[in-house]
């Protein structure tokens, strides 16, 4: 929704704008409204526009997500991804995405098949395994497996950063916002939380230091 404003703001200060979206992909059909529930209803996937064709395809996919696939949130599926994949670069997504989710469940074969499916849809040059380091134990457990999977299927790794606030010191304010959204309080021990203050906009030097052991992932991001 903010693509034009974002594009113009970037151009004004000499930053290359990359338009994209985190879409949600139904595990089966976008028309399915079964017993998956909120957690199993969709997997996040990052799509970035490579050119005007990709931008038009992204608009189409987002529209389909709202008009045909909405279930808790707008969703698409692999059928429409296949039809509208031209000009798009796909990143495998964060912890809740299909590949890391299955790896965290010790379902390596499902994760492998999901990677092969994405390669089939986008091509090896336009699909990347995304590595995020936000200080979460689940990430520490799954990232080595993500790296091995990328090597196994022959796709590139990209270093990514899951950003929810601008500066590290904004973490407490972000927690308060989550409490407002979920109708809980900061004193509630069972409230939704991120369990890390690493979800801020990191500088290039911070990202390079964070991924110094896999420099190729930084190079691929660039």
Secondary structure, 3 states (H helix, E strand, C coil): CCHHHHHHHHHHCCCCCCCEEEEEECCCCCCCCCCCHHHHCCEEEEEEECCHHHHHHHHHHHHHHHHCCCCCCCCECHHHHHHCCCCEEEECCCCCCHHHHHHHCCCHHHHHHHHHHHHHHHCHHHEEEEEECCCCHHHHHHHHHHHHHHHHHCCEEEEECCCCECCHHHHHHHHHHHHHHHCCCCCCCCCCCCCCCCCECCCHHHHHHHCHHHHHHHHHHC
